[in-house]
Amino acid sequence: MCDYVYDLRPAATLTKVVGTPIALEAVPAGFPSPAQDYFSGDIDLNEHLIKDRAATFIVRIAGDSMLGAGISNGDELIVDRSLTPRNRSIVIAVVEGEMTVKRLITTPQGPELHPENPAYPILKPAELEVWGVVTTCLHHL
């Protein structure tokens, strides 16, 4: 199946993040601008990343089938089990008893799981369980 979930943690077990300052000005990605020493206050990462704490999990991914979607080996994904998957959602799916991350594509013949790496095949499972919808990828530099 190409990519596997090898670490799964409920978001409800995470401690609340407080006091993380957020810059008042956006940081340009082009030419540098004069430094700004102003901050607009604090940002709670849980508030921005987790909408339904009881239904949200953080999973770590092993594999490279989703590179085209910006998901790399070792990345952590925030997955919300309360969301209804839509066509083209990136999901954690259970296929033949194993969890994998893929893009869900709905076709007249049924759902398909598409990798974002041409080296891997499209999965057309006879039975498919969508475990949750990926909302955020935490990609470490």
BELVEN-V934811 format. One record per residue. N is the residue number from 1. SS is DSSP state (~ for helix, > for strand, _ for the rest). NEAR is the number of other ideal C-beta (glycine too) atoms within 8 Angstrom. Layout:
n=N ss=SS near=NEAR
n=N ss=SS near=NEAR
This chain:
n=1 ss=_ near=8
n=2 ss=_ near=9
n=3 ss=_ near=15
n=4 ss=> near=10
n=5 ss=> near=13
n=6 ss=> near=6
n=7 ss=> near=7
n=8 ss=> near=7
n=9 ss=> near=9
n=10 ss=> near=6
n=11 ss=~ near=12
n=12 ss=~ near=7
n=13 ss=~ near=5
n=14 ss=_ near=8
n=15 ss=_ near=3
n=16 ss=_ near=6
n=17 ss=_ near=8
n=18 ss=_ near=6
n=19 ss=_ near=5
n=20 ss=> near=9
n=21 ss=> near=8
n=22 ss=> near=9
n=23 ss=> near=10
n=24 ss=_ near=7
n=25 ss=_ near=6
n=26 ss=_ near=4
n=27 ss=_ near=5
n=28 ss=_ near=7
n=29 ss=_ near=3
n=30 ss=_ near=3
n=31 ss=_ near=4
n=32 ss=_ near=3
n=33 ss=_ near=6
n=34 ss=_ near=3
n=35 ss=_ near=4
n=36 ss=_ near=8
n=37 ss=_ near=3
n=38 ss=_ near=7
n=39 ss=> near=7
n=40 ss=> near=6
n=41 ss=> near=6
n=42 ss=> near=8
n=43 ss=> near=9
n=44 ss=_ near=10
n=45 ss=~ near=8
n=46 ss=~ near=11
n=47 ss=~ near=7
n=48 ss=~ near=6
n=49 ss=~ near=8
n=50 ss=_ near=10
n=51 ss=_ near=6
n=52 ss=_ near=8
n=53 ss=~ near=8
n=54 ss=~ near=5
n=55 ss=~ near=8
n=56 ss=> near=17
n=57 ss=> near=11
n=58 ss=> near=13
n=59 ss=> near=14
n=60 ss=> near=12
n=61 ss=> near=17
n=62 ss=> near=9
n=63 ss=_ near=9
n=64 ss=_ near=9
n=65 ss=_ near=14
n=66 ss=_ near=17
n=67 ss=~ near=10
n=68 ss=~ near=6
n=69 ss=~ near=9
n=70 ss=_ near=8
n=71 ss=_ near=14
n=72 ss=_ near=9
n=73 ss=_ near=7
n=74 ss=_ near=7
n=75 ss=_ near=12
n=76 ss=> near=10
n=77 ss=> near=15
n=78 ss=> near=15
n=79 ss=> near=14
n=80 ss=> near=13
n=81 ss=_ near=10
n=82 ss=_ near=7
n=83 ss=_ near=9
n=84 ss=_ near=4
n=85 ss=_ near=8
n=86 ss=_ near=6
n=87 ss=_ near=6
n=88 ss=_ near=6
n=89 ss=_ near=11
n=90 ss=> near=11
n=91 ss=> near=15
n=92 ss=> near=15
n=93 ss=> near=15
n=94 ss=> near=11
n=95 ss=> near=13
n=96 ss=_ near=5
n=97 ss=_ near=4
n=98 ss=> near=8
n=99 ss=> near=10
n=100 ss=> near=16
n=101 ss=> near=16
n=102 ss=> near=14
n=103 ss=> near=13
n=104 ss=> near=17
n=105 ss=> near=10
n=106 ss=> near=7
n=107 ss=> near=7
n=108 ss=_ near=3
n=109 ss=_ near=4
n=110 ss=> near=7
n=111 ss=> near=9
n=112 ss=> near=11
n=113 ss=> near=17
n=114 ss=> near=10
n=115 ss=_ near=16
n=116 ss=_ near=10
n=117 ss=_ near=11
n=118 ss=_ near=4
n=119 ss=_ near=5
n=120 ss=_ near=7
n=121 ss=_ near=4
n=122 ss=_ near=7
n=123 ss=> near=12
n=124 ss=_ near=7
n=125 ss=_ near=10
n=126 ss=_ near=2
n=127 ss=_ near=5
n=128 ss=_ near=9
n=129 ss=> near=7
n=130 ss=> near=11
n=131 ss=> near=10
n=132 ss=> near=12
n=133 ss=> near=14
n=134 ss=> near=13
n=135 ss=> near=10
n=136 ss=> near=7
n=137 ss=> near=11
n=138 ss=> near=9
n=139 ss=_ near=8
n=140 ss=_ near=5
n=141 ss=_ near=2
